[in-house]
Amino acid sequence: MNEVVRISCDIDLDVPGIRQGVLQFPLSTDASAWGRLLTPIVVAVGEESGPTVLVTGASHGDEYEGPLGIMRLLQDMPGTAFRGRLIALPALNYPALMAGRRLSPLDGGNMNRSFPGRADGGPTLALAHWVYTRLLPLADAVIDIHSGGSSLRFAPSAVIHELPDPAQMAATRALAEAFAAPFTQVLTELDSVGELDGAVEALGLPFLSTELGGGGGVTPQTVAMAHEGLRRCLRHLGLVDTAPPPTLRSRFLYVPETGYVMPSRSGLLDPIVEVGEAVQAGQVLAKLYDIDEPLREPVQLLAPQQGVLVCRAARGGVARGDTVAVVGAEV
C-alpha cells in the first residue's frame, strides 16, 4: 500500500545555492476552508561536497533563541564559502511559535514528543513524520535549539545524552564542545518518548540540543550563544572555515533522574539560589509558601546532590509534581 503523503516541499534540497521555501500541509479550518499550514524551510548547498547538517528551532513555540539564532546563521551564508549542505527549519512548530505557546494551538501537539510521527496524522504528527522520513535519512548531524520556554529558566547549556556506542558518544561530545555553551548537561530525561533526540540517536547520528535561558523571553547573550554556537558547530563539521572563537570551555554536568526536584504540593515559589550557582547537597534551593495559610511554615526544597543549579521554575506559582529545580554534578 502506498503511504499517504500530505506534506510537500516547494524547493529543491539538492541543487547548489541558497533557497527558502515552505513545507505545505493542507489545513481546513473555520477561517480557511481550503487553507494550508506553511512551515518555513531553508537549504544551503555548497559547490563542494560535504556533510548534511539539519538545524531546527521552535519545536516549542515559547522558545525563541532557536529561530533567532538560526536566522542569524542563515544571514551569514550568502557570500560565505561553504561545503556540504545545511537544512534549516527555524520554526519547526510554526503554529506554536506564532501563538507563543509550547504546544501547537491547532492540535495540542508537542512537536518534541511526536517522533517518528504519522503520515496520516494531524499537523504536528504529519510534520514530524516528514522530518523523520525525508530529512533524517539525509543528515550526518542534527542540532535542535531549545530554551526553557515560559515555565523554566536554565543556566545556558548544551544538552546531550549518555550513549552506548563509543564512537557516536565521542562525536556527540565533540559537537557539544564545539558549541561551547557555559555548561553541557549530560541529561537523563524524565520522558524521552517521541523526542527528536531519541529518533536521531537511534539512527547512530550525533545529536545536540540546548537549553539557552528561558522564562518566555530572550537576552542578547542567549541569542548570541545560539548563533555563535551554531556557527562553531558548522566549522567543526566542515561546512564553513570560520566561526567566532569560544569565550570559555563548556563545563560538563551529569544530570541523573535524582537531580530533579519536585514539590509534593502546590504553592508560591521563593527562589533562594539562581541558575548557574554552585550548591551543596541538602542546601535550600527555594521555599514553597501556602497562600491560603500565610502563617504556615514554608516547605524547604533541598538540593539532592552537590553540583550546579542548572534549572529552576521561571514562574512564581508551581503545582504539585512540577519540576522546580534541577541540579547537575560536575563530570
Long-range contacts (C-beta under 8 A, 24 or more apart in sequence): 3-119, 4-119, 4-120, 5-119, 6-119, 6-120, 6-126, 7-126, 7-127, 7-130, 9-41, 9-134, 11-41, 11-43, 12-43, 13-43, 13-45, 13-85, 13-87, 13-138, 14-45, 15-45, 16-45, 16-46, 16-47, 17-44, 17-45, 18-42, 18-43, 18-44, 18-45, 18-74, 18-77, 18-78, 19-43, 23-127, 23-130, 25-123, 25-126, 25-127, 27-106, 27-123, 37-94, 37-95, 37-106, 37-123, 38-94, 39-89, 39-91, 39-92, 39-94, 39-127, 40-89, 40-90, 40-91, 40-94, 41-87, 41-88, 41-89, 42-74, 42-86, 42-87, 42-88, 42-90, 43-85, 43-86, 43-87, 43-88, 44-74, 44-77, 44-82, 44-85, 44-86, 44-88, 45-84, 45-85, 46-81, 46-82, 46-83, 46-84, 46-85, 46-239, 47-83, 48-83, 48-84, 49-83, 49-84, 50-82, 50-83, 50-84, 50-85, 50-238, 50-239, 51-84, 51-85, 51-140, 51-141, 51-237, 51-238, 51-239, 52-84, 52-85, 52-86, 52-87, 52-138, 52-139, 52-140, 53-84, 53-85, 53-86, 53-87, 53-139, 53-140, 53-141, 53-142, 53-143, 53-233, 53-234, 53-237, 53-239, 54-87, 54-88, 54-89, 54-135, 54-136, 54-138, 54-139, 54-141, 54-142, 54-143, 55-86, 55-87, 55-88, 55-89, 55-142, 55-143, 55-144, 55-145, 55-230, 56-88, 56-89, 56-90, 56-92, 56-131, 56-142, 56-143, 56-144, 56-145, 56-196, 57-89, 57-90, 57-91, 57-92, 57-144, 57-145, 58-90, 58-91, 58-92, 58-93, 58-94, 58-96, 58-97, 59-92, 59-93, 59-111, 59-112, 59-144, 59-146, 59-196, 60-93, 60-96, 60-102, 60-103, 60-110, 60-111, 60-112, 60-146, 60-149, 61-93, 61-95, 61-96, 61-97, 61-98, 61-99, 61-100, 61-101, 61-102, 61-103, 61-104, 62-96, 62-100, 62-101, 62-102, 62-149, 62-150, 62-216, 63-145, 63-146, 63-147, 63-148, 63-149, 63-214, 64-147, 64-217, 64-218, 64-223, 65-145, 65-146, 65-147, 65-210, 65-212, 65-213, 65-218, 65-222, 65-223, 65-225, 65-226, 66-90, 66-144, 66-145, 66-146, 66-147, 66-226, 67-91, 67-97, 68-218, 68-223, 68-226, 68-227, 69-145, 69-223, 69-225, 69-226, 69-227, 69-229, 69-230, 70-145, 70-226, 70-230, 72-223, 72-226, 72-227, 73-227, 73-230, 73-231, 73-234, 76-231, 80-240, 81-240, 81-241, 82-234, 82-239, 82-240, 83-238, 83-239, 83-240, 84-237, 84-238, 84-239, 85-138, 86-234, 86-239, 87-135, 87-138, 87-139, 89-131, 92-127, 92-131, 93-124, 93-127, 95-123, 100-216, 102-149, 102-150, 102-151, 110-194, 111-196, 112-144, 112-146, 112-194, 112-195, 112-196, 112-197, 113-191, 113-193, 113-194, 113-195, 114-194, 115-194, 115-195, 115-196, 115-198, 115-199, 116-199, 128-196, 131-196, 132-199, 136-199, 136-200, 136-203, 136-205, 139-200, 139-205, 140-205, 140-237, 141-171, 141-175, 141-205, 141-206, 141-207, 141-208, 141-233, 141-237, 142-196, 142-200, 142-205, 142-206, 142-207, 142-208, 143-175, 143-179, 143-207, 143-208, 143-209, 143-230, 143-233, 144-196, 144-197, 144-207, 144-208, 144-209, 144-210, 145-209, 145-210, 145-212, 145-226, 145-230, 146-209, 146-210, 146-211, 146-212, 147-210, 147-211, 147-212, 147-213, 147-214, 147-218, 147-222, 148-211, 148-213, 148-214, 148-215, 148-311, 148-314, 149-214, 149-216, 150-214, 150-215, 150-216, 150-314, 150-315, 151-214, 151-313, 151-314, 151-315, 151-322, 152-211, 152-214, 152-215, 152-311, 152-312, 152-313, 152-314, 152-323, 153-213, 153-214, 153-215, 153-275, 153-311, 153-312, 153-313, 153-314, 154-211, 154-212, 154-213, 154-214, 154-275, 154-310, 154-311, 155-182, 155-183, 155-275, 155-276, 155-308, 155-309, 155-310, 155-311, 156-181, 156-182, 156-183, 156-210, 156-211, 156-212, 156-213, 156-221, 156-222, 156-225, 157-181, 157-182, 157-183, 157-184, 157-185, 157-210, 157-211, 157-212, 157-253, 157-310, 158-183, 158-184, 158-185, 158-208, 158-209, 158-210, 158-229, 158-250, 159-184, 159-185, 159-187, 159-208, 159-209, 159-210, 159-211, 160-184, 160-185, 160-186, 160-187, 160-207, 160-208, 160-209, 161-186, 161-187, 161-188, 161-189, 161-197, 161-201, 162-186, 162-188, 163-201, 165-204, 168-201, 168-204, 168-205, 168-206, 171-206, 172-206, 172-207, 172-208, 173-252, 174-206, 174-236, 175-206, 175-208, 175-233, 175-236, 175-237, 176-208, 176-250, 176-252, 177-249, 177-250, 178-229, 178-232, 178-233, 178-235, 178-236, 179-208, 179-210, 179-229, 179-230, 179-232, 179-233, 179-250, 180-229, 180-232, 180-246, 180-247, 180-248, 180-249, 180-250, 181-210, 181-212, 181-225, 181-229, 181-250, 182-248, 182-250, 182-251, 182-276, 183-250, 183-251, 183-252, 183-253, 183-276, 183-308, 183-310, 183-328, 184-250, 184-251, 184-252, 184-253, 185-211, 185-253, 185-255, 185-310, 185-328, 186-252, 186-253, 186-254, 186-255, 186-331, 187-255, 188-255, 188-256, 188-257, 188-259, 190-257, 190-260, 190-323, 208-233, 211-310, 211-311, 214-314, 215-314, 216-314, 251-308, 251-330, 252-330, 252-331, 253-307, 253-308, 253-310, 253-328, 253-329, 253-330, 253-331, 254-328, 254-329, 254-330, 254-331, 255-310, 255-326, 255-327, 255-328, 255-329, 256-305, 256-329, 258-304, 258-305, 259-304, 259-305, 259-307, 259-326, 259-327, 259-328, 259-329, 260-304, 260-323, 260-325, 260-326, 261-285, 261-301, 261-302, 261-303, 261-304, 261-323, 261-324, 261-325, 261-326, 261-327, 262-321, 262-322, 262-323, 262-324, 263-288, 263-299, 263-301, 263-318, 263-320, 263-321, 263-322, 263-324, 264-320, 265-290, 265-299, 265-320, 266-317, 266-318, 266-319, 266-320, 267-291, 267-298, 267-299, 267-317, 267-318, 268-316, 268-317, 268-318, 269-313, 269-315, 269-316, 269-317, 269-318, 269-324, 270-298, 271-312, 271-313, 273-303, 273-309, 273-312, 273-325, 274-309, 274-312, 275-309, 275-310, 275-311, 275-312, 276-308, 276-309, 276-310, 277-308, 277-309, 278-307, 278-308, 279-303, 279-306, 279-307, 279-308, 279-309, 279-327, 280-306, 281-305, 281-306, 285-309, 285-312, 285-324, 285-325, 285-327, 286-312, 286-313, 286-324, 286-325, 288-318, 288-324, 301-325, 303-327, 305-329
